Amino acid sequence: MRVGIQLPEVERRVGWHEYVAMARAAEEVGFDSIWLGDHLLYRDDGREERGPWDAWSMLAGLAAVTDRVRMGPLVACTAFATPALLARKAAAVQEMSAGRLVLALGAGWNRAEFEAFGLPFDRRAARFIESFDVIRRLLDGETVRLEGEFTQVVDAVVLPRPETPPALMVGSVGERVLRATLPYVAAWNCWYAWFGNTPDGFAEQNARVTDLARESGRDPSAIARTATVFVAMDGAGSDRPHADLAPVTGSASAIAARLRDFNAAGVEEAVLVVNPITEASIRALGPAVEAVTD
């Protein structure tokens, strides 16, 4: 089993040097991957307006200060940039990270940020599917011409090309999005709120993905199954949404045991969403990571 960790998004204001310290700590204690949320603004949950740093700028910086961990957005919203420009961003981070980028993509959900930045919120699945096709083809090295419903490109090409294209991941449980992407992606991610943060809940969603992959003609075993898992360190309150979901908690051995339960349910890589998300928490989770990745 592989284990990754999501670095802070808007739990509190975090500066660059703390991100660097957390990323390096994750590498040191054995995490396999680090992830950043891709959002513009939160303002509709009754709390003070909050926004994270630009995910692609941060990923580029983290690529330069780490050596081993895979990294990616969790997930990059295809509505935040035209597909050709998003493909270019991914190509640059793939180069800077020496091939460690996982390009996880999704359609977005937070209406407030779409409206604030003048982005269309309607027909998100249809817009995503068209963007995904352009991004995939460009990163495969194609020259793409498309007069689509939402996207127009005329002989677009990503240059320079990365030595190898980044692995593609889709983060969704929507049937239309899954049917469009499962024939092509290397991995699928399921957010903890979508399956109740339980192994049984994940197993149900995982079975759907297996069935949809088969229906698309894809070998289900070719698609890696990943999930975020909400973890609370002992004594911590909640600074995450969906606080009503029971977090994984307890000693390092208890957390490791629960992660094994997720692995038995089909999770090949668990991306921990940790409360509180600090360097100290990352280091404290080291023994649990070591226990499940041996």
N, C-alpha and C positions, 0 to 999 in steps of 0.2 A: 504493500500500500504506500502511495505517496501522500505527503502532507504539505499543503501550502498555507499561506497566511495573507489576509487582507490587511494592508496598512491603513492608517487612519484616513477617514474621508471628511466628515464634518462633526465628529464627536466633540472636538475642541479645535482650537487653532493650533496647527502644528507647523513649525518652520522647517526649512530645508535640512538643516543639520540634524534635526531629530529623525527625519525620514532616513537620512543616510545611516545614522546609528542603528535604527531599527532594521533596515535592510541588511546591514552587515551582521547584526546579531542573529537574524534569521538564517543567514548563511552559516554562521559559526556553529549554531546549535543543531543544524541538520535539516531545516525545512527545505523542501524541494522547489518551492516557487513562492513568489511574492506578487501581489495583485493590488491594483488601484481602482476605485470606483470612478466612473466617468460621468460626472454631473456638472451642471452649471450653477444651480441655485435650488435651495429649499426655502419655501416660505409658507407652506400651507398646512403645517402640522401643529400650529399653535405655539411654536417656539420662535425665538429670535431668528431673523433671516441668516442663513448660513450658506457658504459655498466653498468647495474645495479648490485647490490649485488645479491648473490645467493638467489633465491626466497624461497627455502625450508629451508635454514638456517634462513632466516629472519622470515618466518612464525613460526618456532619453537620458536624463541625468542619472537615474539609478542604474541604467545599463553601464555607465562609465565608472561606477564605484563598486560594482559587484563583479564576481567572476564566474559563479557556478549556477545560481538559482535561475530557473526559468521565470519569465515575468510577462504580465499582460494586463490589459484593462479588464475589469469584471463588472459589466461588459462595456465595450465601446458602442455608443449609440450612433447608429448610422445616419440619424437625422441631424447630427451636429456638424457635419461637413459633407460636401459632395463626395460621392463614392470614389472618384478618381483621386481627389486630394487626400481622403482617408487612406487609400492604398499607398500613396506616397509617404505619408507619415509612418505607416507600418513598415514600409521598406527601409526607411532610415533607422528606425529603432532596431529592426532585425540586423542591420549592419553594425550598429553601435554595440549591440549585445552579443555579437559573434554567433547569431543564430538562435538566441534563447527566447525570442518573442513567441507567445501564443496569442494570436489575434482572435479574441473572444468578442463576438458581435451580438447586438440585440437591438430591438426596435424602440426602446425607451418607454417610459410610463408616467413620468412626473409632469403633468400638464402645466404646472406653474412655471417651470423653467422653459418649456416650449413657448408659452405665451410671452414671457419676459424678454426672450431673445428673438421674437418674431419668427418662430419656426412652426410650420404646419403640424397640427396634432391629429388631423383626420387621416384615415386610411393608413394607419401606421404599418400594418402587416404588408399591405401592397407596396408601400414605399420601401420598406425594408427588403422585401424579396427582390425588387429591381436593383437596389443598391448592392445587395449581396452578390448578385450575379456579376455586376461590373467589377467589384472588388476582387472576387475570386479569379476572374479571368485576367485581370491586370497583373495580379501577383503571380499567376501562372506563366506570365511572360507574353500574353497575347496583346495584340493591338486591337483595341475595342472601338467599334462604331455602333452607336445605339441612338435611335430616335424613340425614346421610351415615353411613357405617360408622365413620368416625373424626372427622368434623367436624359440628358442629351450630351453625348460625347462623339467627337469626330476624330477617329484614328488616335485615340488616347493610348499612351504607353507609359509605363513606369520605368524611368531611366535615372540613374543606373539601376540595374536589377540586382537585388540581393543574391548572393551565391546560392542560397536555397530559400524558397518562399516560407514565410512563417506558417506554422500549423494553424488551421482554422478551428474555432470552437463556436458553437451557438449556445446562447443562454436563453432558453424559452421553454414553456410548456404548451404554447399555442400550436394547434394542429397544422394550420396553414404554414406557419414559419418552419415547423419541423419537417413537414413534407418537402418544402423547397430546399432545405439545407442538409438534411441527413444523407442525401446521396453524395455529398462532397466533404463534409467536415471530418476532422480527425477526432473531435471530442464534443461532448454535450455537457453543459453545466445546468444544475438545478439549484436555485436559491432556496435557503432553508425555510423561508415562509411559505413556499409553494408545496412543501411536503410535511409541514408541521414539525420540522427538526427531529424527526424520528426515523429509525431504520425502516419500519413498516411503511411509513408514508413515502419514503424514497423508493422502496421496492415497487410500489404501485406505479409511480411515475416512470420508473426505469422499465417496467414491463411494457408500458405504452410506447416508449421509444424503441424498444426491441421490435414490437409489432410493426410500427411505422417504418422502421429501417427495412424490415423484410418486405413490406409492401412496395417499397421503392426499389427493390432489387439489390439493396446493399447488404453485405454481410454484417450482422449486428456486432460481431466481435471486433470489427474494424473501427468501431466508434468507442473511444474511451469515455467512461462514465465518471463525471466529477460532480461534486456537490459542495456547497457551502454548509458549514456546521457552526451553529451559534454556541459559543463557549463563554462561560462566565467564571472568572477566577474567584476563589473562595472569598466570601464577604463583600463582593462587588455588587453595587446596584446596577441598574441598566441605563446605559446611554445610547441604546440602539432602539430602532423601531421594533414592533412586534414583541414587546417585552412580555406579553402574555404567553408566549411560547416558552416552554421549559428549556432552559439552556443545559448543555452538557457542563458539568461542574464536578468539583471534588479534587482529590489528590491526582498527581500525575498518573499513577497506576489506574485510578478510576476513569480518568479521561481516556487513557490508552485502551482500556477495556471497552468503553463505549465506541471509540473509533473502530475497533475490531468488529463490533456489531454492525456498524455502517458498512464496513468492508464486506461482511458476510451478506449484506443486503444488495451488494453490487457496486458500491462506491470504490472506484479505483484510485481516485485522488480526492481527499477531503481538504477544502480550503477553509481554514478556521477564521471565523468572524468573532473577535475576542473582545470582551468587556472586562476591564478597561484595556484598550490597545496601547501599550507602552512597551518600551524596550525591556523593562523588568518582566512584564507578562510574557513576552516572547522568550526570554531566557528561562523563565520558570517552566515553560512548556517544553523545553528541550528534552527532558527525560521521557515525556509522553511520546514525543516525535521519535526519539531513538527506539522506544519500545515497539512501535508499530511499523517502523521502516527497516528493522533488522532483517 
